[in-house]
Amino acid sequence: MAKDKNSNPEHKEGPVATAIEEQTAKLPSDIFLWASLGSMAASLVLQATGHRNRSLFVGQWAAPFLLLGLYNKLVKLEGHD
Protein backbone atom coordinates (compact mmCIF):
# COMPACT_ATOMS: atom_id res chain seq x y z
CA MET A 1 0.00 0.00 0.00
CA ALA A 2 1.45 3.40 -1.00
CA LYS A 3 1.94 5.96 1.70
CA ASP A 4 0.49 9.42 1.38
CA LYS A 5 3.28 11.94 0.72
CA ASN A 6 2.03 14.09 3.62
CA SER A 7 1.66 11.27 6.14
CA ASN A 8 5.12 11.64 7.73
CA PRO A 9 5.10 14.50 10.26
CA GLU A 10 8.92 14.70 10.12
CA HIS A 11 8.70 16.01 6.55
CA LYS A 12 6.41 18.97 7.16
CA GLU A 13 7.30 22.49 6.09
CA GLY A 14 7.80 25.15 8.73
CA PRO A 15 5.36 28.02 9.19
CA VAL A 16 7.56 30.52 7.35
CA ALA A 17 7.97 28.31 4.26
CA THR A 18 4.24 27.54 4.26
CA ALA A 19 3.35 31.25 4.44
CA ILE A 20 5.76 32.12 1.63
CA GLU A 21 4.45 29.30 -0.57
CA GLU A 22 0.85 30.36 -0.01
CA GLN A 23 1.65 33.92 -1.10
CA THR A 24 3.88 33.08 -4.08
CA ALA A 25 1.38 30.52 -5.38
CA LYS A 26 -0.92 33.48 -6.06
CA LEU A 27 1.57 34.90 -8.60
CA PRO A 28 1.25 33.86 -12.24
CA SER A 29 4.25 31.83 -13.42
CA ASP A 30 4.65 34.17 -16.39
CA ILE A 31 6.00 36.87 -14.06
CA PHE A 32 9.16 34.87 -13.47
CA LEU A 33 9.65 34.19 -17.19
CA TRP A 34 9.23 37.86 -18.06
CA ALA A 35 11.56 38.88 -15.23
CA SER A 36 14.18 36.52 -16.60
CA LEU A 37 13.81 37.84 -20.14
CA GLY A 38 13.86 41.40 -18.80
CA SER A 39 17.11 40.83 -16.94
CA MET A 40 18.69 39.42 -20.10
CA ALA A 41 17.50 42.43 -22.12
CA ALA A 42 18.74 44.85 -19.46
CA SER A 43 22.08 43.04 -19.43
CA LEU A 44 22.34 43.40 -23.21
CA VAL A 45 21.62 47.13 -23.01
CA LEU A 46 24.15 47.62 -20.22
CA GLN A 47 26.76 45.66 -22.19
CA ALA A 48 26.09 47.76 -25.31
CA THR A 49 26.46 50.99 -23.35
CA GLY A 50 29.81 49.98 -21.87
CA HIS A 51 28.69 49.05 -18.33
CA ARG A 52 30.31 45.61 -18.37
CA ASN A 53 30.29 44.91 -14.61
CA ARG A 54 26.66 45.96 -14.21
CA SER A 55 25.76 43.92 -17.28
CA LEU A 56 27.28 40.77 -15.79
CA PHE A 57 25.55 41.39 -12.46
CA VAL A 58 22.09 41.91 -13.98
CA GLY A 59 22.56 39.08 -16.49
CA GLN A 60 23.05 36.62 -13.64
CA TRP A 61 19.52 37.28 -12.41
CA ALA A 62 17.98 35.25 -15.27
CA ALA A 63 18.73 31.80 -13.82
CA PRO A 64 17.37 32.55 -10.31
CA PHE A 65 14.18 34.00 -11.82
CA LEU A 66 13.69 30.82 -13.86
CA LEU A 67 14.35 28.65 -10.79
CA LEU A 68 11.85 30.66 -8.77
CA GLY A 69 9.34 30.17 -11.59
CA LEU A 70 9.86 26.40 -11.49
CA TYR A 71 9.48 26.38 -7.71
CA ASN A 72 6.31 28.46 -8.02
CA LYS A 73 4.90 26.03 -10.58
CA LEU A 74 5.71 23.02 -8.39
CA VAL A 75 4.00 24.61 -5.39
CA LYS A 76 0.93 25.27 -7.53
CA LEU A 77 0.82 21.71 -8.89
CA GLU A 78 1.81 19.76 -5.78
CA GLY A 79 0.88 22.19 -3.05
CA HIS A 80 2.76 22.58 0.19
CA ASP A 81 2.70 20.19 3.14
N, CA, C and O atoms as a DFTB+ gen file, in Angstrom:
324 C
 N C O
     1  1       0.839      -1.182       0.000
     2  2       0.000       0.000       0.000
     3  2       0.881       1.242       0.000
     4  3       1.796       1.340       0.818
     5  1       0.631       2.185      -0.890
     6  2       1.446       3.398      -0.999
     7  2       1.101       4.363       0.125
     8  3      -0.059       4.543       0.494
     9  1       2.147       4.971       0.648
    10  2       1.938       5.962       1.701
    11  2       1.600       7.306       1.088
    12  3       2.074       7.644       0.004
    13  1       0.789       8.059       1.780
    14  2       0.485       9.424       1.380
    15  2       1.741      10.258       1.589
    16  3       2.421      10.108       2.604
    17  1       2.063      11.152       0.621
    18  2       3.276      11.944       0.720
    19  2       3.276      12.881       1.934
    20  3       4.342      13.321       2.364
    21  1       2.123      13.186       2.481
    22  2       2.033      14.088       3.621
    23  2       1.833      13.352       4.935
    24  3       1.553      13.987       5.952
    25  1       1.969      12.030       4.942
    26  2       1.660      11.270       6.139
    27  2       2.771      11.292       7.182
    28  3       2.510      10.994       8.348
    29  1       3.998      11.633       6.806
    30  2       5.121      11.640       7.728
    31  2       5.280      13.033       8.341
    32  3       5.640      13.975       7.634
    33  1       5.019      13.180       9.637
    34  2       5.102      14.503      10.262
    35  2       6.521      15.059      10.298
    36  3       6.695      16.262      10.489
    37  1       7.537      14.220      10.121
    38  2       8.920      14.702      10.118
    39  2       9.244      15.494       8.859
    40  3      10.235      16.224       8.830
    41  1       8.431      15.363       7.824
    42  2       8.700      16.013       6.551
    43  2       7.760      17.181       6.290
    44  3       7.460      17.482       5.135
    45  1       7.302      17.824       7.310
    46  2       6.413      18.974       7.163
    47  2       7.233      20.244       6.989
    48  3       8.336      20.363       7.521
    49  1       6.679      21.189       6.238
    50  2       7.302      22.495       6.091
    51  2       7.049      23.321       7.345
    52  3       6.063      23.124       8.054
    53  1       7.959      24.243       7.597
    54  2       7.801      25.152       8.726
    55  2       6.775      26.225       8.407
    56  3       6.338      26.349       7.263
    57  1       6.389      26.999       9.406
    58  2       5.356      28.019       9.190
    59  2       5.803      29.128       8.242
    60  3       4.978      29.679       7.512
    61  1       7.086      29.464       8.239
    62  2       7.565      30.523       7.346
    63  2       7.505      30.055       5.895
    64  3       7.018      30.783       5.029
    65  1       7.999      28.842       5.622
    66  2       7.965      28.307       4.260
    67  2       6.529      28.161       3.781
    68  3       6.229      28.466       2.626
    69  1       5.653      27.707       4.635
    70  2       4.243      27.541       4.261
    71  2       3.624      28.895       3.912
    72  3       2.899      29.003       2.923
    73  1       3.898      29.919       4.705
    74  2       3.346      31.252       4.442
    75  2       3.883      31.814       3.129
    76  3       3.131      32.407       2.356
    77  1       5.173      31.635       2.874
    78  2       5.764      32.122       1.628
    79  2       5.159      31.393       0.435
    80  3       4.826      32.023      -0.569
    81  1       5.014      30.080       0.532
    82  2       4.448      29.296      -0.571
    83  2       3.003      29.685      -0.848
    84  3       2.587      29.733      -2.005
    85  1       2.240      29.962       0.193
    86  2       0.846      30.364      -0.006
    87  2       0.758      31.691      -0.750
    88  3      -0.124      31.878      -1.588
    89  1       1.674      32.616      -0.444
    90  2       1.649      33.920      -1.103
    91  2       2.184      33.843      -2.536
    92  3       1.593      34.422      -3.447
    93  1       3.294      33.136      -2.738
    94  2       3.877      33.077      -4.081
    95  2       3.029      32.241      -5.037
    96  3       3.090      32.444      -6.249
    97  1       2.254      31.320      -4.519
    98  2       1.380      30.521      -5.385
    99  2       0.303      31.387      -6.039
   100  3      -0.304      30.982      -7.030
   101  1       0.069      32.569      -5.492
   102  2      -0.918      33.481      -6.064
   103  2      -0.377      34.202      -7.299
   104  3      -1.150      34.746      -8.088
   105  1       0.954      34.208      -7.470
   106  2       1.572      34.896      -8.605
   107  2       1.498      34.022      -9.859
   108  3       1.699      32.810      -9.784
   109  1       1.210      34.631     -11.006
   110  2       1.253      33.856     -12.241
   111  2       2.706      33.469     -12.561
   112  3       3.624      34.251     -12.312
   113  1       2.907      32.299     -13.098
   114  2       4.254      31.828     -13.423
   115  2       4.907      32.669     -14.509
   116  3       6.133      32.721     -14.599
   117  1       4.107      33.323     -15.328
   118  2       4.652      34.175     -16.390
   119  2       5.516      35.305     -15.848
   120  3       6.438      35.758     -16.526
   121  1       5.231      35.762     -14.645
   122  2       6.002      36.867     -14.062
   123  2       7.474      36.505     -13.998
   124  3       8.331      37.334     -14.305
   125  1       7.775      35.282     -13.604
   126  2       9.164      34.872     -13.471
   127  2       9.835      34.740     -14.840
   128  3      11.016      35.059     -14.980
   129  1       9.105      34.279     -15.837
   130  2       9.646      34.188     -17.188
   131  2       9.948      35.577     -17.735
   132  3      11.021      35.808     -18.292
   133  1       9.010      36.497     -17.579
   134  2       9.231      37.861     -18.063
   135  2      10.347      38.559     -17.297
   136  3      11.104      39.334     -17.881
   137  1      10.459      38.297     -16.005
   138  2      11.561      38.882     -15.229
   139  2      12.904      38.368     -15.734
   140  3      13.872      39.124     -15.822
   141  1      12.958      37.099     -16.062
   142  2      14.179      36.515     -16.602
   143  2      14.543      37.141     -17.947
   144  3      15.687      37.538     -18.168
   145  1      13.564      37.224     -18.839
   146  2      13.812      37.842     -20.138
   147  2      14.177      39.317     -19.994
   148  3      15.020      39.826     -20.732
   149  1      13.546      39.997     -19.050
   150  2      13.861      41.402     -18.796
   151  2      15.282      41.596     -18.297
   152  3      15.955      42.550     -18.687
   153  1      15.741      40.701     -17.440
   154  2      17.107      40.833     -16.937
   155  2      18.119      40.567     -18.058
   156  3      19.183      41.185     -18.091
   157  1      17.792      39.658     -18.965
   158  2      18.692      39.423     -20.102
   159  2      18.719      40.636     -21.030
   160  3      19.779      41.016     -21.526
   161  1      17.564      41.236     -21.262
   162  2      17.503      42.426     -22.117
   163  2      18.244      43.597     -21.470
   164  3      18.982      44.319     -22.141
   165  1      18.045      43.778     -20.173
   166  2      18.744      44.855     -19.461
   167  2      20.251      44.619     -19.492
   168  3      21.027      45.564     -19.632
   169  1      20.659      43.372     -19.363
   170  2      22.077      43.041     -19.430
   171  2      22.647      43.380     -20.802
   172  3      23.757      43.903     -20.901
   173  1      21.900      43.087     -21.854
   174  2      22.343      43.404     -23.205
   175  2      22.509      44.911     -23.387
   176  3      23.497      45.368     -23.960
   177  1      21.546      45.670     -22.900
   178  2      21.619      47.126     -23.009
   179  2      22.816      47.662     -22.221
   180  3      23.548      48.521     -22.711
   181  1      23.010      47.166     -21.023
   182  2      24.147      47.615     -20.220
   183  2      25.472      47.263     -20.902
   184  3      26.409      48.061     -20.899
   185  1      25.541      46.079     -21.477
   186  2      26.757      45.662     -22.187
   187  2      27.014      46.583     -23.383
   188  3      28.150      46.990     -23.626
   189  1      25.961      46.905     -24.120
   190  2      26.094      47.757     -25.306
   191  2      26.488      49.182     -24.955
   192  3      27.114      49.874     -25.759
   193  1      26.124      49.623     -23.753
   194  2      26.458      50.991     -23.345
   195  2      27.762      51.070     -22.556
   196  3      28.105      52.124     -22.020
   197  1      28.489      49.951     -22.485
   198  2      29.809      49.976     -21.867
   199  2      29.845      49.718     -20.374
   200  3      30.899      49.873     -19.757
   201  1      28.736      49.333     -19.776
   202  2      28.693      49.045     -18.334
   203  2      28.852      47.540     -18.118
   204  3      27.906      46.849     -17.739
   205  1      30.060      47.052     -18.363
   206  2      30.308      45.615     -18.367
   207  2      30.012      44.957     -17.023
   208  3      29.338      43.928     -16.981
   209  1      30.500      45.527     -15.930
   210  2      30.288      44.910     -14.611
   211  2      28.806      44.871     -14.239
   212  3      28.324      43.864     -13.721
   213  1      28.098      45.940     -14.495
   214  2      26.656      45.958     -14.214
   215  2      25.926      44.961     -15.099
   216  3      24.985      44.299     -14.661
   217  1      26.370      44.858     -16.351
   218  2      25.762      43.919     -17.280
   219  2      25.892      42.483     -16.780
   220  3      24.930      41.717     -16.825
   221  1      27.065      42.127     -16.312
   222  2      27.277      40.773     -15.793
   223  2      26.435      40.526     -14.547
   224  3      25.875      39.442     -14.377
   225  1      26.346      41.522     -13.681
   226  2      25.548      41.395     -12.455
   227  2      24.073      41.173     -12.778
   228  3      23.452      40.252     -12.247
   229  1      23.517      42.006     -13.637
   230  2      22.094      41.911     -13.982
   231  2      21.817      40.653     -14.802
   232  3      20.763      40.036     -14.645
   233  1      22.739      40.268     -15.666
   234  2      22.556      39.080     -16.487
   235  2      22.477      37.802     -15.670
   236  3      21.876      36.820     -16.105
   237  1      23.078      37.810     -14.495
   238  2      23.051      36.625     -13.636
   239  2      21.713      36.446     -12.925
   240  3      21.498      35.424     -12.274
   241  1      20.823      37.405     -13.036
   242  2      19.515      37.284     -12.408
   243  2      18.604      36.326     -13.161
   244  3      17.644      35.818     -12.580
   245  1      18.875      36.063     -14.438
   246  2      17.976      35.252     -15.267
   247  2      17.770      33.852     -14.685
   248  3      16.633      33.396     -14.560
   249  1      18.852      33.175     -14.333
   250  2      18.729      31.805     -13.817
   251  2      17.930      31.733     -12.513
   252  3      17.054      30.876     -12.392
   253  1      18.203      32.612     -11.523
   254  2      17.374      32.553     -10.309
   255  2      15.892      32.829     -10.570
   256  3      15.029      32.210      -9.948
   257  1      15.591      33.760     -11.491
   258  2      14.180      34.004     -11.820
   259  2      13.531      32.751     -12.394
   260  3      12.399      32.421     -12.040
   261  1      14.244      32.045     -13.284
   262  2      13.690      30.824     -13.860
   263  2      13.518      29.742     -12.800
   264  3      12.526      29.015     -12.814
   265  1      14.475      29.631     -11.884
   266  2      14.352      28.653     -10.795
   267  2      13.177      28.983      -9.881
   268  3      12.442      28.090      -9.460
   269  1      13.003      30.258      -9.579
   270  2      11.852      30.662      -8.768
   271  2      10.545      30.342      -9.489
   272  3       9.567      29.941      -8.858
   273  1      10.529      30.517     -10.808
   274  2       9.338      30.169     -11.591
   275  2       9.032      28.681     -11.525
   276  3       7.872      28.287     -11.401
   277  1      10.068      27.853     -11.608
   278  2       9.859      26.404     -11.487
   279  2       9.342      26.038     -10.102
   280  3       8.429      25.224      -9.968
   281  1       9.929      26.641      -9.075
   282  2       9.476      26.376      -7.710
   283  2       8.016      26.796      -7.551
   284  3       7.213      26.079      -6.953
   285  1       7.689      27.956      -8.087
   286  2       6.314      28.458      -8.024
   287  2       5.355      27.490      -8.703
   288  3       4.270      27.221      -8.186
   289  1       5.752      26.970      -9.855
   290  2       4.901      26.026     -10.576
   291  2       4.723      24.724      -9.795
   292  3       3.623      24.173      -9.742
   293  1       5.804      24.236      -9.192
   294  2       5.712      23.023      -8.392
   295  2       4.785      23.203      -7.192
   296  3       4.003      22.309      -6.868
   297  1       4.871      24.346      -6.542
   298  2       3.997      24.607      -5.390
   299  2       2.541      24.642      -5.847
   300  3       1.652      24.161      -5.146
   301  1       2.305      25.211      -7.021
   302  2       0.928      25.267      -7.531
   303  2       0.410      23.864      -7.862
   304  3      -0.739      23.535      -7.566
   305  1       1.256      23.049      -8.471
   306  2       0.815      21.714      -8.886
   307  2       0.738      20.732      -7.725
   308  3      -0.226      19.973      -7.621
   309  1       1.728      20.736      -6.863
   310  2       1.809      19.760      -5.784
   311  2       1.311      20.290      -4.447
   312  3       0.973      19.518      -3.550
   313  1       1.269      21.603      -4.323
   314  2       0.880      22.188      -3.046
   315  2       2.001      22.082      -2.029
   316  3       3.026      21.448      -2.279
   317  1       1.798      22.706      -0.887
   318  2       2.762      22.583       0.191
   319  2       2.236      21.587       1.188
   320  3       1.090      21.145       1.101
   321  1       3.089      21.230       2.147
   322  2       2.700      20.194       3.138
   323  2       1.492      20.579       3.927
   324  3       1.049      19.820       4.789
